[in-house]
Amino acid sequence: MNLANWLRATALARPAAPALHTGDVMHSDYQEFARNACSLARVLTAEHGLQPGDRVALFMKNRVEYLELMYAVWWAGAAVVPINPKLHPTEAAWIAGNAEASLIFTDDGASFAPDALPPACVELGVDGEAYGRMTTEHADLTMPHVLTPDDLAWLFYTSGTTGRPKGVMLSHANLLMMSLCYPVDVDPVSAEDAILYAAPMSHGAGLYNFVHVRCGARHVVPVSRGFDAAEIFSLARRVRQVSMFAAPTMVKRMVEEAGRSGADGDGIKTIVYGGGPMYVADITEAVATLGPKFVQIYGQGESPMTITALSREQICNRNHPAWAQRLASVGEAQSCVDVRIVDEAMQPLPPGVPGEIVVRGLAVMKGYWRNEEATRQALADGWLKTGDIGYLSADGFLTLTDRSKDVIISGGTNVYPREVEEVLAQHPSVVEVSVVGQHDPDWGEIVVAFVVPVASAELDADTLDQWCRAHMASFKKPKKYHFCEDLPKNSYGKILKTELRKQLCA
Ligand code: AMP
């Protein structure tokens, strides 16, 4: 089993079907897409010593070559390490080192300062002639390397509250099952469809490519390489039959843009939303503005895009007696996983009683990369402990009530307080710091830092802002600072984040 077989099969059966597009301009049909990936795989093996089982990191914003590279890596039997392009190069280098990646692809091949990467990791670029040569060196389609279902395909770095990011190990079988659930639980796919990558391909949005490759659909990367609501509306009108993943903040932006420009979502078939809470008022307005185009998913890196789904029909059918409750839920378990609510002893709780959401099944990760302790904590008898709190209704719909982790979800992107705290705590004028999320109508949540300065120091928000800018990705920077004399603590000396959040609401 190898996901690259899906690309090869489509290329053989439908060679001239349009495949990769930048905006509405075709970059390659399926034959060229597969040949480019296969040729790349052979050149990387012959000239860069790539071996089955090796890891190859991708650190770039969305572009069609992202898909070529993913399939090339699998063709060669290696695994992809997608790195969030918004990360600071020092953070990306840490991930490349932890994954022991032998290669890292960036736009220009020169994104890292000399010596910034681990010595065994070579940076290669996608812009320029060298990459073009690698994709055209071989014209025949050889068979992808033979792998087992359990072999590592995708090593996705997430962060925990314990600090450093952890590598979530997803196998070819995990991604395949996730993909097969899509047409069953989320939305049917046909060759006429186009999947649009407006959210980062390094995250869940990129994983929606597989089922669309299998069905011979089109793949479209916006010219902006990211999310721009006006661009999406205009592109969809030309491309037609467009499906896309969008975080709730993106949906909100699209509704605002539609209000401004009069766009009605013409050309958009489906918007799959998830990754953070969607408020009932917001989804109601979105459906009223753009029509019955929405499907919700709930997932996490450890069971990617695949815990529950709330279908188009469930979102739109106001005549159903349970419509209102269902709209506030995240839907039913997807076909390849079981979902339970448990107490602290992992005992199942009855309907309506909140507890931790646990998931078991074929999309659930193998574990964390070289981190047995974290794996043991996350997987209990094969049940993934999501860290989310929720309850199930008697008819199987899951409602999320809280996050037991302290992750802040700002604009659909996770910010891990501990990472921000680590940077701020390094500032010589900072005694103590704690970072929490504050509800924000625009971003979902914003990052807020409570800082205790050194008594004699004159510390202000601008100074800390510059400090953060120099040490971490800009999206993680606190949007607000509160300076205080001390932080609320419990009897063990642990900072009480709940108290800090209350202060923000007061
Ligand atoms: P990540 O691992 O980055 O995909 O983040 C996963 C977390 O995002 C989950 O554990 C939830 O806390 C949150 N999340 C994902 N989907 C939803 C959703 N549909 N509604 C509310 N929160 C969600």
Residues whose N, C-alpha, C, O or C-beta is under 5 A from the ligand:
A	BS01	AMP	Y273 G274 G275 G276 P277 M278 I297 Y298 G299 Q300 G301 V330 T386 D388 L400 R403 N414
